[in-house]
Amino acid sequence: MIRSRRPMRWACRWLGSLTLAIALGALPSPTLWAQALIVQNPGWFESWAFQGQPEPEVRRQLQSQVQLQLKAMEKQCGLTTDQKQKLETAAQGDIARFFRMVQLARLKTEGMQPDQEHMQAIQQALSPVQNKFIGGLFKKDSLLETVTTATLTPDQMASWRRYLQERLERRYATAMAIELSRLEQRLPLTSRQREAILEKVATRCKGRSIKDDQRLIALVEAAFYSIPQEDLAQILDPPQLALLLKESQTHAGIIQMMKQEGFDFEAVRDTQVAPSDPAQETPQ
């Protein structure tokens, strides 16, 4: 007798959607994620700590990030052998420090399952690991950032900052072009309107340095659909404005999520934000 595979296919699609939602931050509470992992993988620790990825893959990705960043720095700044060695050692120190944190969380949760009884303790143990993994290991509080600042010459640092700023601007431009294309599938715009909206979005995103591309896309989406109504009224005609305001309601969740992460769009409408820190950008 051949059994239908439809339930299994449905479960795979559901778990895949759940994983994507977690990656985008659409599920602020890890409870549902943990419950899914009981079904998906009895060895839940790595999947929860690393957003569904096994530890060997995470280690490989981190080593790849280090090598990409060092190659980019060498190309942009002309590193000496001594400088490259110091930066490599610092980056490896950050990775080792992160996995010591992982091991501590593993020991704290040993013998536990993500059920009602242990959920709070697991959340407390894994929260530092999740925050560090999502936020990035090589930010301004890292060994790599400290050694970069101490090792590069002023000219090298200026070159590196300039490269990172240009790269950030390219990433934003790509994300804004994609979101604008999606918007115009429902709301055709004139050339003048398109330029005005892009200018508003660029101002609202200015200076926001985000390592993760999914987070950057979410930020751009939130910036598009949270432009104040009084600003939109100067750009769009009444029917267009009504349509966009209605469309904005469907994006309320992503807007609220980004605000909870500290992206206060109203506070940056007319301010100038300093360039991003070098270690917040990992070249790809």
PyRosetta script that sets phi, psi and omega in degrees:
from pyrosetta import init, pose_from_sequence

init()
pose = pose_from_sequence("MIRSRRPMRWACRWLGSLTLAIALGALPSPTLWAQALIVQNPGWFESWAFQGQPEPEVRRQLQSQVQLQLKAMEKQCGLTTDQKQKLETAAQGDIARFFRMVQLARLKTEGMQPDQEHMQAIQQALSPVQNKFIGGLFKKDSLLETVTTATLTPDQMASWRRYLQERLERRYATAMAIELSRLEQRLPLTSRQREAILEKVATRCKGRSIKDDQRLIALVEAAFYSIPQEDLAQILDPPQLALLLKESQTHAGIIQMMKQEGFDFEAVRDTQVAPSDPAQETPQ")
pose.set_psi(1, 128.2)
pose.set_omega(1, -179.0)
pose.set_phi(2, -95.0)
pose.set_psi(2, 124.0)
pose.set_omega(2, -179.7)
pose.set_phi(3, -86.9)
pose.set_psi(3, 147.3)
pose.set_omega(3, 178.8)
pose.set_phi(4, -69.0)
pose.set_psi(4, 140.5)
pose.set_omega(4, 178.5)
pose.set_phi(5, -95.7)
pose.set_psi(5, 2.3)
pose.set_omega(5, -176.3)
pose.set_phi(6, -60.4)
pose.set_psi(6, -45.0)
pose.set_omega(6, 178.4)
pose.set_phi(7, -58.3)
pose.set_psi(7, -40.9)
pose.set_omega(7, 179.7)
pose.set_phi(8, -65.9)
pose.set_psi(8, -41.4)
pose.set_omega(8, 178.6)
pose.set_phi(9, -63.3)
pose.set_psi(9, -40.1)
pose.set_omega(9, 178.4)
pose.set_phi(10, -62.4)
pose.set_psi(10, -42.8)
pose.set_omega(10, -179.3)
pose.set_phi(11, -63.9)
pose.set_psi(11, -40.3)
pose.set_omega(11, 179.2)
pose.set_phi(12, -63.8)
pose.set_psi(12, -42.5)
pose.set_omega(12, 178.8)
pose.set_phi(13, -64.2)
pose.set_psi(13, -40.0)
pose.set_omega(13, -178.9)
pose.set_phi(14, -64.9)
pose.set_psi(14, -44.2)
pose.set_omega(14, 179.5)
pose.set_phi(15, -67.2)
pose.set_psi(15, -35.7)
pose.set_omega(15, 176.8)
pose.set_phi(16, -64.0)
pose.set_psi(16, -41.5)
pose.set_omega(16, 178.1)
pose.set_phi(17, -65.2)
pose.set_psi(17, -38.7)
pose.set_omega(17, 179.1)
pose.set_phi(18, -64.6)
pose.set_psi(18, -41.4)
pose.set_omega(18, 177.9)
pose.set_phi(19, -61.5)
pose.set_psi(19, -42.5)
pose.set_omega(19, 178.9)
pose.set_phi(20, -64.2)
pose.set_psi(20, -40.0)
pose.set_omega(20, 179.8)
pose.set_phi(21, -63.4)
pose.set_psi(21, -41.0)
pose.set_omega(21, 177.7)
pose.set_phi(22, -63.4)
pose.set_psi(22, -42.8)
pose.set_omega(22, -178.7)
pose.set_phi(23, -61.3)
pose.set_psi(23, -34.9)
pose.set_omega(23, -179.9)
pose.set_phi(24, -85.9)
pose.set_psi(24, -4.8)
pose.set_omega(24, -179.5)
pose.set_phi(25, 80.4)
pose.set_psi(25, 15.5)
pose.set_omega(25, -176.4)
pose.set_phi(26, -75.4)
pose.set_psi(26, -14.9)
pose.set_omega(26, 176.8)
pose.set_phi(27, -115.1)
pose.set_psi(27, 92.0)
pose.set_omega(27, -175.5)
pose.set_phi(28, -64.5)
pose.set_psi(28, -27.9)
pose.set_omega(28, 178.7)
pose.set_phi(29, -96.6)
pose.set_psi(29, 131.9)
pose.set_omega(29, -179.5)
pose.set_phi(30, -80.7)
pose.set_psi(30, 1.8)
pose.set_omega(30, -175.0)
pose.set_phi(31, -59.5)
pose.set_psi(31, -51.1)
pose.set_omega(31, -179.0)
pose.set_phi(32, -63.0)
pose.set_psi(32, -38.7)
pose.set_omega(32, 177.4)
pose.set_phi(33, -60.3)
pose.set_psi(33, -44.6)
pose.set_omega(33, -179.3)
pose.set_phi(34, -65.0)
pose.set_psi(34, -42.8)
pose.set_omega(34, 179.4)
pose.set_phi(35, -61.1)
pose.set_psi(35, -39.0)
pose.set_omega(35, 177.9)
pose.set_phi(36, -64.6)
pose.set_psi(36, -35.4)
pose.set_omega(36, -177.5)
pose.set_phi(37, -68.6)
pose.set_psi(37, -26.7)
pose.set_omega(37, 177.1)
pose.set_phi(38, -60.8)
pose.set_psi(38, -38.2)
pose.set_omega(38, 178.2)
pose.set_phi(39, -77.1)
pose.set_psi(39, -42.9)
pose.set_omega(39, -172.7)
pose.set_phi(40, -75.9)
pose.set_psi(40, -36.9)
pose.set_omega(40, -171.1)
pose.set_phi(41, -158.4)
pose.set_psi(41, 109.0)
pose.set_omega(41, 179.1)
pose.set_phi(42, -58.6)
pose.set_psi(42, -31.4)
pose.set_omega(42, 174.8)
pose.set_phi(43, -84.2)
pose.set_psi(43, 76.4)
pose.set_omega(43, -167.0)
pose.set_phi(44, -78.9)
pose.set_psi(44, -18.8)
pose.set_omega(44, -168.6)
pose.set_phi(45, -57.9)
pose.set_psi(45, -53.2)
pose.set_omega(45, -176.5)
pose.set_phi(46, -63.2)
pose.set_psi(46, -42.2)
pose.set_omega(46, -178.0)
pose.set_phi(47, -63.2)
pose.set_psi(47, -39.2)
pose.set_omega(47, -180.0)
pose.set_phi(48, -73.8)
pose.set_psi(48, -44.1)
pose.set_omega(48, -177.3)
pose.set_phi(49, -66.2)
pose.set_psi(49, -36.1)
pose.set_omega(49, -172.7)
pose.set_phi(50, -115.0)
pose.set_psi(50, 27.5)
pose.set_omega(50, 176.8)
pose.set_phi(51, 56.2)
pose.set_psi(51, 46.4)
pose.set_omega(51, 174.3)
pose.set_phi(52, 87.8)
pose.set_psi(52, 3.1)
pose.set_omega(52, -177.7)
pose.set_phi(53, -104.5)
pose.set_psi(53, 145.7)
pose.set_omega(53, 175.4)
pose.set_phi(54, -73.9)
pose.set_psi(54, 154.3)
pose.set_omega(54, -176.5)
pose.set_phi(55, -59.2)
pose.set_psi(55, -42.4)
pose.set_omega(55, 179.0)
pose.set_phi(56, -58.0)
pose.set_psi(56, -37.1)
pose.set_omega(56, 178.7)
pose.set_phi(57, -68.4)
pose.set_psi(57, -38.0)
pose.set_omega(57, 177.8)
pose.set_phi(58, -64.0)
pose.set_psi(58, -43.2)
pose.set_omega(58, 178.1)
pose.set_phi(59, -61.4)
pose.set_psi(59, -41.6)
pose.set_omega(59, 179.3)
pose.set_phi(60, -63.1)
pose.set_psi(60, -43.2)
pose.set_omega(60, 179.9)
pose.set_phi(61, -63.0)
pose.set_psi(61, -41.7)
pose.set_omega(61, -179.4)
pose.set_phi(62, -65.8)
pose.set_psi(62, -40.9)
pose.set_omega(62, 177.0)
pose.set_phi(63, -64.8)
pose.set_psi(63, -38.1)
pose.set_omega(63, 177.4)
pose.set_phi(64, -64.0)
pose.set_psi(64, -41.3)
pose.set_omega(64, 177.4)
pose.set_phi(65, -59.5)
pose.set_psi(65, -43.7)
pose.set_omega(65, -179.9)
pose.set_phi(66, -60.9)
pose.set_psi(66, -48.1)
pose.set_omega(66, -177.3)
pose.set_phi(67, -65.9)
pose.set_psi(67, -38.7)
pose.set_omega(67, 177.5)
pose.set_phi(68, -64.0)
pose.set_psi(68, -42.4)
pose.set_omega(68, -179.5)
pose.set_phi(69, -66.9)
pose.set_psi(69, -42.5)
pose.set_omega(69, 179.5)
pose.set_phi(70, -64.3)
pose.set_psi(70, -39.1)
pose.set_omega(70, 177.7)
pose.set_phi(71, -64.5)
pose.set_psi(71, -41.5)
pose.set_omega(71, 178.9)
pose.set_phi(72, -65.5)
pose.set_psi(72, -41.5)
pose.set_omega(72, 178.9)
pose.set_phi(73, -65.1)
pose.set_psi(73, -40.2)
pose.set_omega(73, 179.3)
pose.set_phi(74, -64.0)
pose.set_psi(74, -39.0)
pose.set_omega(74, 179.9)
pose.set_phi(75, -70.0)
pose.set_psi(75, -41.6)
pose.set_omega(75, -175.8)
pose.set_phi(76, -82.6)
pose.set_psi(76, -32.1)
pose.set_omega(76, -171.0)
pose.set_phi(77, -113.6)
pose.set_psi(77, -13.9)
pose.set_omega(77, -177.7)
pose.set_phi(78, 66.5)
pose.set_psi(78, 60.2)
pose.set_omega(78, -176.8)
pose.set_phi(79, -66.1)
pose.set_psi(79, 144.7)
pose.set_omega(79, 170.1)
pose.set_phi(80, -81.9)
pose.set_psi(80, 167.7)
pose.set_omega(80, 178.5)
pose.set_phi(81, -61.0)
pose.set_psi(81, -40.6)
pose.set_omega(81, 179.9)
pose.set_phi(82, -65.2)
pose.set_psi(82, -43.2)
pose.set_omega(82, 178.8)
pose.set_phi(83, -62.2)
pose.set_psi(83, -45.0)
pose.set_omega(83, -178.7)
pose.set_phi(84, -62.5)
pose.set_psi(84, -40.1)
pose.set_omega(84, 179.8)
pose.set_phi(85, -64.5)
pose.set_psi(85, -41.9)
pose.set_omega(85, 179.5)
pose.set_phi(86, -64.5)
pose.set_psi(86, -41.8)
pose.set_omega(86, 180.0)
pose.set_phi(87, -67.3)
pose.set_psi(87, -40.5)
pose.set_omega(87, 178.0)
pose.set_phi(88, -61.5)
pose.set_psi(88, -45.2)
pose.set_omega(88, 179.9)
pose.set_phi(89, -62.3)
pose.set_psi(89, -41.3)
pose.set_omega(89, 179.8)
pose.set_phi(90, -64.2)
pose.set_psi(90, -43.3)
pose.set_omega(90, -179.8)
pose.set_phi(91, -64.2)
pose.set_psi(91, -41.6)
pose.set_omega(91, 177.7)
pose.set_phi(92, -64.5)
pose.set_psi(92, -32.6)
pose.set_omega(92, 175.6)
pose.set_phi(93, -64.5)
pose.set_psi(93, -39.7)
pose.set_omega(93, 176.8)
pose.set_phi(94, -63.2)
pose.set_psi(94, -41.7)
pose.set_omega(94, 179.8)
pose.set_phi(95, -66.0)
pose.set_psi(95, -42.8)
pose.set_omega(95, 179.1)
pose.set_phi(96, -63.6)
pose.set_psi(96, -40.9)
pose.set_omega(96, 179.3)
pose.set_phi(97, -63.6)
pose.set_psi(97, -39.3)
pose.set_omega(97, 179.5)
pose.set_phi(98, -64.0)
pose.set_psi(98, -44.2)
pose.set_omega(98, -177.4)
pose.set_phi(99, -75.6)
pose.set_psi(99, -19.1)
pose.set_omega(99, 168.2)
pose.set_phi(100, -67.3)
pose.set_psi(100, -38.5)
pose.set_omega(100, 175.4)
pose.set_phi(101, -62.8)
pose.set_psi(101, -41.6)
pose.set_omega(101, 177.9)
pose.set_phi(102, -61.8)
pose.set_psi(102, -44.5)
pose.set_omega(102, -178.6)
pose.set_phi(103, -64.0)
pose.set_psi(103, -38.4)
pose.set_omega(103, 177.6)
pose.set_phi(104, -62.7)
pose.set_psi(104, -43.4)
pose.set_omega(104, 178.4)
pose.set_phi(105, -65.3)
pose.set_psi(105, -36.5)
pose.set_omega(105, 179.0)
pose.set_phi(106, -63.3)
pose.set_psi(106, -42.4)
pose.set_omega(106, 179.5)
pose.set_phi(107, -66.4)
pose.set_psi(107, -38.5)
pose.set_omega(107, -179.5)
pose.set_phi(108, -66.9)
pose.set_psi(108, -29.1)
pose.set_omega(108, -176.5)
pose.set_phi(109, -104.0)
pose.set_psi(109, 7.9)
pose.set_omega(109, -178.4)
pose.set_phi(110, -59.1)
pose.set_psi(110, 130.6)
pose.set_omega(110, 179.6)
pose.set_phi(111, 84.2)
pose.set_psi(111, -3.6)
pose.set_omega(111, -179.5)
pose.set_phi(112, -92.4)
pose.set_psi(112, 158.5)
pose.set_omega(112, 170.3)
pose.set_phi(113, -126.6)
pose.set_psi(113, 147.0)
pose.set_omega(113, -178.6)
pose.set_phi(114, -73.5)
pose.set_psi(114, 68.7)
pose.set_omega(114, 178.5)
pose.set_phi(115, -115.0)
pose.set_psi(115, -176.8)
pose.set_omega(115, -175.9)
pose.set_phi(116, -60.1)
pose.set_psi(116, -35.4)
pose.set_omega(116, -176.8)
pose.set_phi(117, -67.8)
pose.set_psi(117, -39.2)
pose.set_omega(117, -171.9)
pose.set_phi(118, -107.3)
pose.set_psi(118, -2.0)
pose.set_omega(118, -170.0)
pose.set_phi(119, -57.7)
pose.set_psi(119, -45.9)
pose.set_omega(119, -176.9)
pose.set_phi(120, -63.8)
pose.set_psi(120, -43.2)
pose.set_omega(120, 179.6)
pose.set_phi(121, -64.7)
pose.set_psi(121, -38.8)
pose.set_omega(121, 178.8)
pose.set_phi(122, -65.9)
pose.set_psi(122, -42.9)
pose.set_omega(122, 179.0)
pose.set_phi(123, -59.9)
pose.set_psi(123, -43.3)
pose.set_omega(123, -180.0)
pose.set_phi(124, -65.4)
pose.set_psi(124, -38.9)
pose.set_omega(124, -178.5)
pose.set_phi(125, -71.9)
pose.set_psi(125, -37.4)
pose.set_omega(125, -173.5)
pose.set_phi(126, -93.6)
pose.set_psi(126, -14.6)
pose.set_omega(126, -177.8)
pose.set_phi(127, -55.3)
pose.set_psi(127, -46.8)
pose.set_omega(127, 178.3)
pose.set_phi(128, -61.0)
pose.set_psi(128, -37.5)
pose.set_omega(128, 179.4)
pose.set_phi(129, -66.6)
pose.set_psi(129, -47.2)
pose.set_omega(129, -179.2)
pose.set_phi(130, -62.2)
pose.set_psi(130, -44.3)
pose.set_omega(130, -179.0)
pose.set_phi(131, -63.5)
pose.set_psi(131, -41.7)
pose.set_omega(131, 179.6)
pose.set_phi(132, -67.2)
pose.set_psi(132, -42.3)
pose.set_omega(132, -178.2)
pose.set_phi(133, -65.7)
pose.set_psi(133, -45.2)
pose.set_omega(133, -179.6)
pose.set_phi(134, -69.8)
pose.set_psi(134, -42.1)
pose.set_omega(134, -176.4)
pose.set_phi(135, -74.6)
pose.set_psi(135, -24.7)
pose.set_omega(135, -179.9)
pose.set_phi(136, 106.9)
pose.set_psi(136, 140.8)
pose.set_omega(136, -176.9)
pose.set_phi(137, -82.2)
pose.set_psi(137, -21.7)
pose.set_omega(137, -168.0)
pose.set_phi(138, -110.9)
pose.set_psi(138, 41.7)
pose.set_omega(138, -179.5)
pose.set_phi(139, -88.7)
pose.set_psi(139, -167.4)
pose.set_omega(139, -168.7)
pose.set_phi(140, -68.4)
pose.set_psi(140, -14.7)
pose.set_omega(140, 177.1)
pose.set_phi(141, -97.0)
pose.set_psi(141, 10.8)
pose.set_omega(141, -175.3)
pose.set_phi(142, -89.9)
pose.set_psi(142, 163.6)
pose.set_omega(142, 173.8)
pose.set_phi(143, -63.9)
pose.set_psi(143, -38.6)
pose.set_omega(143, -179.1)
pose.set_phi(144, -61.9)
pose.set_psi(144, -41.9)
pose.set_omega(144, 178.9)
pose.set_phi(145, -66.2)
pose.set_psi(145, -41.8)
pose.set_omega(145, 179.5)
pose.set_phi(146, -61.6)
pose.set_psi(146, -46.0)
pose.set_omega(146, -178.8)
pose.set_phi(147, -70.8)
pose.set_psi(147, -34.9)
pose.set_omega(147, 177.0)
pose.set_phi(148, -59.4)
pose.set_psi(148, -47.9)
pose.set_omega(148, -179.7)
pose.set_phi(149, -62.3)
pose.set_psi(149, -38.0)
pose.set_omega(149, -177.2)
pose.set_phi(150, -80.9)
pose.set_psi(150, -22.7)
pose.set_omega(150, -171.4)
pose.set_phi(151, -98.2)
pose.set_psi(151, -41.9)
pose.set_omega(151, -178.0)
pose.set_phi(152, -72.3)
pose.set_psi(152, 146.3)
pose.set_omega(152, 174.4)
pose.set_phi(153, -74.9)
pose.set_psi(153, 164.0)
pose.set_omega(153, 178.1)
pose.set_phi(154, -55.1)
pose.set_psi(154, -39.9)
pose.set_omega(154, 178.9)
pose.set_phi(155, -67.1)
pose.set_psi(155, -40.9)
pose.set_omega(155, 178.3)
pose.set_phi(156, -64.1)
pose.set_psi(156, -42.3)
pose.set_omega(156, -180.0)
pose.set_phi(157, -64.4)
pose.set_psi(157, -40.9)
pose.set_omega(157, 178.1)
pose.set_phi(158, -62.8)
pose.set_psi(158, -41.0)
pose.set_omega(158, 178.5)
pose.set_phi(159, -64.4)
pose.set_psi(159, -41.3)
pose.set_omega(159, -179.9)
pose.set_phi(160, -66.6)
pose.set_psi(160, -43.7)
pose.set_omega(160, 177.7)
pose.set_phi(161, -61.8)
pose.set_psi(161, -41.5)
pose.set_omega(161, -179.8)
pose.set_phi(162, -63.2)
pose.set_psi(162, -42.0)
pose.set_omega(162, 178.3)
pose.set_phi(163, -62.3)
pose.set_psi(163, -45.2)
pose.set_omega(163, -178.8)
pose.set_phi(164, -65.5)
pose.set_psi(164, -38.2)
pose.set_omega(164, 179.7)
pose.set_phi(165, -66.7)
pose.set_psi(165, -42.2)
pose.set_omega(165, 178.5)
pose.set_phi(166, -64.7)
pose.set_psi(166, -39.5)
pose.set_omega(166, 179.3)
pose.set_phi(167, -66.4)
pose.set_psi(167, -40.8)
pose.set_omega(167, 177.7)
pose.set_phi(168, -61.5)
pose.set_psi(168, -41.7)
pose.set_omega(168, 179.8)
pose.set_phi(169, -64.2)
pose.set_psi(169, -37.5)
pose.set_omega(169, 177.7)
pose.set_phi(170, -65.9)
pose.set_psi(170, -40.5)
pose.set_omega(170, 179.1)
pose.set_phi(171, -64.4)
pose.set_psi(171, -42.4)
pose.set_omega(171, 177.4)
pose.set_phi(172, -63.4)
pose.set_psi(172, -43.5)
pose.set_omega(172, -178.9)
pose.set_phi(173, -60.1)
pose.set_psi(173, -41.2)
pose.set_omega(173, 178.9)
pose.set_phi(174, -65.6)
pose.set_psi(174, -45.7)
pose.set_omega(174, -179.4)
pose.set_phi(175, -63.8)
pose.set_psi(175, -39.0)
pose.set_omega(175, 179.9)
pose.set_phi(176, -68.8)
pose.set_psi(176, -38.0)
pose.set_omega(176, 178.5)
pose.set_phi(177, -63.9)
pose.set_psi(177, -39.8)
pose.set_omega(177, 179.4)
pose.set_phi(178, -66.2)
pose.set_psi(178, -45.6)
pose.set_omega(178, -178.4)
pose.set_phi(179, -67.6)
pose.set_psi(179, -36.6)
pose.set_omega(179, 177.7)
pose.set_phi(180, -64.2)
pose.set_psi(180, -39.7)
pose.set_omega(180, 178.3)
pose.set_phi(181, -62.1)
pose.set_psi(181, -40.6)
pose.set_omega(181, 177.9)
pose.set_phi(182, -64.6)
pose.set_psi(182, -42.4)
pose.set_omega(182, -180.0)
pose.set_phi(183, -62.3)
pose.set_psi(183, -41.7)
pose.set_omega(183, -175.8)
pose.set_phi(184, -73.8)
pose.set_psi(184, -11.4)
pose.set_omega(184, 172.0)
pose.set_phi(185, -67.5)
pose.set_psi(185, -25.0)
pose.set_omega(185, 179.5)
pose.set_phi(186, -111.0)
pose.set_psi(186, -21.8)
pose.set_omega(186, -175.0)
pose.set_phi(187, -140.4)
pose.set_psi(187, 87.6)
pose.set_omega(187, 178.6)
pose.set_phi(188, -59.6)
pose.set_psi(188, 140.5)
pose.set_omega(188, -177.4)
pose.set_phi(189, -125.0)
pose.set_psi(189, 154.2)
pose.set_omega(189, 171.5)
pose.set_phi(190, -80.0)
pose.set_psi(190, 168.2)
pose.set_omega(190, 178.7)
pose.set_phi(191, -60.0)
pose.set_psi(191, -41.8)
pose.set_omega(191, -179.8)
pose.set_phi(192, -64.5)
pose.set_psi(192, -43.2)
pose.set_omega(192, 180.0)
pose.set_phi(193, -64.7)
pose.set_psi(193, -40.4)
pose.set_omega(193, -179.7)
pose.set_phi(194, -61.2)
pose.set_psi(194, -47.1)
pose.set_omega(194, -179.3)
pose.set_phi(195, -64.0)
pose.set_psi(195, -39.1)
pose.set_omega(195, -178.8)
pose.set_phi(196, -66.4)
pose.set_psi(196, -42.1)
pose.set_omega(196, 179.7)
pose.set_phi(197, -67.6)
pose.set_psi(197, -42.3)
pose.set_omega(197, 178.2)
pose.set_phi(198, -61.6)
pose.set_psi(198, -36.9)
pose.set_omega(198, 178.1)
pose.set_phi(199, -64.8)
pose.set_psi(199, -41.5)
pose.set_omega(199, 177.8)
pose.set_phi(200, -62.9)
pose.set_psi(200, -44.8)
pose.set_omega(200, -179.1)
pose.set_phi(201, -64.8)
pose.set_psi(201, -43.1)
pose.set_omega(201, -179.6)
pose.set_phi(202, -61.5)
pose.set_psi(202, -39.8)
pose.set_omega(202, 178.7)
pose.set_phi(203, -64.1)
pose.set_psi(203, -40.4)
pose.set_omega(203, -177.3)
pose.set_phi(204, -72.4)
pose.set_psi(204, -23.5)
pose.set_omega(204, 179.3)
pose.set_phi(205, -98.0)
pose.set_psi(205, -6.8)
pose.set_omega(205, -170.2)
pose.set_phi(206, -57.3)
pose.set_psi(206, 131.6)
pose.set_omega(206, 175.9)
pose.set_phi(207, 79.1)
pose.set_psi(207, -0.2)
pose.set_omega(207, -179.5)
pose.set_phi(208, -83.6)
pose.set_psi(208, 105.7)
pose.set_omega(208, -177.7)
pose.set_phi(209, -94.5)
pose.set_psi(209, 116.7)
pose.set_omega(209, -177.5)
pose.set_phi(210, -127.8)
pose.set_psi(210, 126.5)
pose.set_omega(210, -178.0)
pose.set_phi(211, -74.6)
pose.set_psi(211, -40.7)
pose.set_omega(211, -173.5)
pose.set_phi(212, -84.6)
pose.set_psi(212, 127.5)
pose.set_omega(212, -176.9)
pose.set_phi(213, -64.7)
pose.set_psi(213, -34.8)
pose.set_omega(213, 179.3)
pose.set_phi(214, -65.4)
pose.set_psi(214, -39.3)
pose.set_omega(214, 177.5)
pose.set_phi(215, -66.7)
pose.set_psi(215, -38.8)
pose.set_omega(215, 179.0)
pose.set_phi(216, -63.2)
pose.set_psi(216, -42.9)
pose.set_omega(216, 178.0)
pose.set_phi(217, -62.3)
pose.set_psi(217, -40.8)
pose.set_omega(217, 178.7)
pose.set_phi(218, -64.5)
pose.set_psi(218, -39.0)
pose.set_omega(218, 178.5)
pose.set_phi(219, -63.9)
pose.set_psi(219, -44.3)
pose.set_omega(219, 179.5)
pose.set_phi(220, -63.3)
pose.set_psi(220, -42.7)
pose.set_omega(220, 177.9)
pose.set_phi(221, -59.2)
pose.set_psi(221, -46.4)
pose.set_omega(221, 179.7)
pose.set_phi(222, -63.2)
pose.set_psi(222, -37.7)
pose.set_omega(222, 179.7)
pose.set_phi(223, -66.1)
pose.set_psi(223, -37.4)
pose.set_omega(223, 178.7)
pose.set_phi(224, -61.5)
pose.set_psi(224, -44.9)
pose.set_omega(224, -169.4)
pose.set_phi(225, -100.5)
pose.set_psi(225, 14.1)
pose.set_omega(225, 175.1)
pose.set_phi(226, -122.8)
pose.set_psi(226, 14.0)
pose.set_omega(226, 175.1)
pose.set_phi(227, -62.2)
pose.set_psi(227, 130.2)
pose.set_omega(227, -177.5)
pose.set_phi(228, -56.4)
pose.set_psi(228, 146.1)
pose.set_omega(228, -176.7)
pose.set_phi(229, -60.2)
pose.set_psi(229, -37.1)
pose.set_omega(229, -179.0)
pose.set_phi(230, -65.9)
pose.set_psi(230, -30.6)
pose.set_omega(230, 176.5)
pose.set_phi(231, -73.5)
pose.set_psi(231, -41.7)
pose.set_omega(231, 178.9)
pose.set_phi(232, -64.2)
pose.set_psi(232, -33.6)
pose.set_omega(232, -178.4)
pose.set_phi(233, -64.1)
pose.set_psi(233, -23.8)
pose.set_omega(233, 178.0)
pose.set_phi(234, -83.1)
pose.set_psi(234, -11.1)
pose.set_omega(234, -176.2)
pose.set_phi(235, -108.2)
pose.set_psi(235, -42.3)
pose.set_omega(235, -172.2)
pose.set_phi(236, -104.8)
pose.set_psi(236, 155.9)
pose.set_omega(236, 172.2)
pose.set_phi(237, -81.8)
pose.set_psi(237, 164.5)
pose.set_omega(237, -173.7)
pose.set_phi(238, -53.2)
pose.set_psi(238, -46.5)
pose.set_omega(238, 178.9)
pose.set_phi(239, -61.8)
pose.set_psi(239, -39.9)
pose.set_omega(239, 178.3)
pose.set_phi(240, -64.5)
pose.set_psi(240, -42.8)
pose.set_omega(240, -179.3)
pose.set_phi(241, -60.8)
pose.set_psi(241, -44.9)
pose.set_omega(241, 179.5)
pose.set_phi(242, -60.6)
pose.set_psi(242, -41.1)
pose.set_omega(242, -179.4)
pose.set_phi(243, -66.6)
pose.set_psi(243, -41.9)
pose.set_omega(243, -178.7)
pose.set_phi(244, -69.2)
pose.set_psi(244, -39.1)
pose.set_omega(244, 177.6)
pose.set_phi(245, -63.7)
pose.set_psi(245, -38.3)
pose.set_omega(245, 176.8)
pose.set_phi(246, -65.9)
pose.set_psi(246, -41.8)
pose.set_omega(246, 178.7)
pose.set_phi(247, -63.7)
pose.set_psi(247, -35.2)
pose.set_omega(247, -178.7)
pose.set_phi(248, -62.2)
pose.set_psi(248, -30.1)
pose.set_omega(248, -179.3)
pose.set_phi(249, -63.0)
pose.set_psi(249, -31.2)
pose.set_omega(249, -180.0)
pose.set_phi(250, -75.2)
pose.set_psi(250, -12.0)
pose.set_omega(250, 179.9)
pose.set_phi(251, -108.4)
pose.set_psi(251, 14.2)
pose.set_omega(251, -176.9)
pose.set_phi(252, -61.3)
pose.set_psi(252, -35.1)
pose.set_omega(252, -178.4)
pose.set_phi(253, -64.1)
pose.set_psi(253, -45.4)
pose.set_omega(253, -178.7)
pose.set_phi(254, -69.1)
pose.set_psi(254, -33.9)
pose.set_omega(254, 177.3)
pose.set_phi(255, -64.4)
pose.set_psi(255, -46.5)
pose.set_omega(255, 179.8)
pose.set_phi(256, -64.4)
pose.set_psi(256, -39.0)
pose.set_omega(256, 179.2)
pose.set_phi(257, -60.2)
pose.set_psi(257, -45.5)
pose.set_omega(257, -178.5)
pose.set_phi(258, -68.6)
pose.set_psi(258, -34.7)
pose.set_omega(258, 176.4)
pose.set_phi(259, -65.1)
pose.set_psi(259, -38.7)
pose.set_omega(259, 178.0)
pose.set_phi(260, -65.0)
pose.set_psi(260, -25.8)
pose.set_omega(260, 178.3)
pose.set_phi(261, -86.6)
pose.set_psi(261, 5.1)
pose.set_omega(261, 174.6)
pose.set_phi(262, 100.7)
pose.set_psi(262, 7.6)
pose.set_omega(262, 179.6)
pose.set_phi(263, -90.9)
pose.set_psi(263, 88.0)
pose.set_omega(263, -179.2)
pose.set_phi(264, -88.9)
pose.set_psi(264, 95.6)
pose.set_omega(264, -174.6)
pose.set_phi(265, -63.1)
pose.set_psi(265, -37.3)
pose.set_omega(265, -177.2)
pose.set_phi(266, -64.6)
pose.set_psi(266, -33.0)
pose.set_omega(266, -176.5)
pose.set_phi(267, -72.5)
pose.set_psi(267, -17.9)
pose.set_omega(267, -175.7)
pose.set_phi(268, -112.4)
pose.set_psi(268, 11.8)
pose.set_omega(268, -175.5)
pose.set_phi(269, -58.6)
pose.set_psi(269, -40.6)
pose.set_omega(269, -175.0)
pose.set_phi(270, -126.8)
pose.set_psi(270, 28.0)
pose.set_omega(270, -178.9)
pose.set_phi(271, -112.4)
pose.set_psi(271, 160.4)
pose.set_omega(271, 176.2)
pose.set_phi(272, -104.8)
pose.set_psi(272, 128.1)
pose.set_omega(272, -176.8)
pose.set_phi(273, -107.7)
pose.set_psi(273, 139.5)
pose.set_omega(273, -177.6)
pose.set_phi(274, -67.2)
pose.set_psi(274, 156.5)
pose.set_omega(274, 178.6)
pose.set_phi(275, -58.5)
pose.set_psi(275, 158.2)
pose.set_omega(275, -176.3)
pose.set_phi(276, -71.9)
pose.set_psi(276, 156.1)
pose.set_omega(276, 174.9)
pose.set_phi(277, -72.2)
pose.set_psi(277, 142.9)
pose.set_omega(277, -177.0)
pose.set_phi(278, -58.0)
pose.set_psi(278, -42.1)
pose.set_omega(278, -173.3)
pose.set_phi(279, -74.4)
pose.set_psi(279, -4.9)
pose.set_omega(279, 178.4)
pose.set_phi(280, -84.7)
pose.set_psi(280, -7.3)
pose.set_omega(280, -179.9)
pose.set_phi(281, -117.4)
pose.set_psi(281, 124.9)
pose.set_omega(281, 176.5)
pose.set_phi(282, -107.0)
pose.set_psi(282, 110.4)
pose.set_omega(282, -178.1)
pose.set_phi(283, -57.3)
pose.set_psi(283, 144.8)
pose.set_omega(283, 178.0)
pose.set_phi(284, -124.4)
pose.dump_pdb("model.pdb")
